[in-house]
């Protein structure tokens, strides 16, 4: 597997949030490596409130991890 995450350290909370989104997206891509399957499924979950809420929850969990790794940007 290629190394794509050298660190959880970011300069700002904004960068930390963007990293959290990247973590969530990478997780999906690694779980379902077929881009065509992901594209086909996107139409299903894109209009499902529960799916979108769960996606936000995954990002929030990643953001908590990144924030802790950055000592909450103190």
C-alpha positions as CSV (number, residue, x, y, z in Angstrom):
1,X,0.0,0.0,0.0
2,X,1.3,3.4,-0.9
3,X,2.1,5.8,1.9
4,X,-0.1,8.8,1.7
5,X,-0.4,10.0,5.3
6,X,2.9,11.1,6.6
7,X,1.4,12.8,9.7
8,X,-1.8,13.9,11.4
9,X,-0.2,17.2,12.2
10,X,-1.7,20.3,10.6
11,X,-1.1,24.0,11.0
12,X,-4.7,25.0,11.5
13,X,-8.1,23.6,12.5
14,X,-9.3,24.2,8.9
15,X,-6.4,22.1,7.6
16,X,-7.3,19.5,10.2
17,X,-10.9,19.3,9.0
18,X,-9.8,19.0,5.4
19,X,-7.5,16.1,6.5
20,X,-10.5,14.5,8.3
21,X,-12.5,14.6,5.1
22,X,-9.5,13.1,3.2
23,X,-9.3,10.3,5.8
24,X,-13.0,9.5,5.3
25,X,-12.7,9.5,1.5
26,X,-9.6,7.3,1.6
27,X,-11.3,4.9,3.9
28,X,-14.2,4.5,1.4
29,X,-11.7,4.1,-1.5
30,X,-9.7,1.5,0.3
31,X,-12.9,-0.4,1.4
32,X,-14.3,-0.3,-2.2
33,X,-11.3,0.0,-4.5
34,X,-13.5,-0.2,-7.7
35,X,-14.1,3.4,-8.7
36,X,-17.0,2.4,-11.0
37,X,-18.8,0.7,-8.2
38,X,-18.3,3.8,-5.9
39,X,-19.6,6.0,-8.7
40,X,-22.7,3.8,-9.2
41,X,-23.4,3.8,-5.4
42,X,-23.0,7.5,-5.0
43,X,-26.4,8.2,-6.5
44,X,-28.0,6.0,-3.9
45,X,-26.5,7.5,-0.8
46,X,-26.3,11.1,-2.1
47,X,-30.1,11.4,-1.6
48,X,-30.3,9.4,1.6
49,X,-30.4,11.6,4.7
50,X,-29.3,8.7,6.9
51,X,-26.3,7.9,4.7
52,X,-25.3,11.6,4.6
53,X,-25.6,11.9,8.4
54,X,-23.4,8.8,8.9
55,X,-20.8,10.2,6.5
56,X,-20.7,13.4,8.6
57,X,-20.3,11.3,11.7
58,X,-17.3,9.5,10.2
59,X,-15.7,12.9,9.3
60,X,-16.4,14.1,12.9
61,X,-14.7,11.1,14.4
62,X,-11.7,11.6,12.1
63,X,-11.6,15.3,13.1
64,X,-11.6,14.4,16.8
65,X,-8.5,12.2,16.1
66,X,-6.7,14.9,14.1
67,X,-7.5,17.6,16.7
68,X,-6.2,15.4,19.5
69,X,-3.0,14.7,17.5
70,X,-2.5,18.5,17.2
71,X,-3.1,19.1,20.9
72,X,-6.3,21.0,19.8
73,X,-4.1,23.6,18.2
74,X,-3.2,25.2,21.5
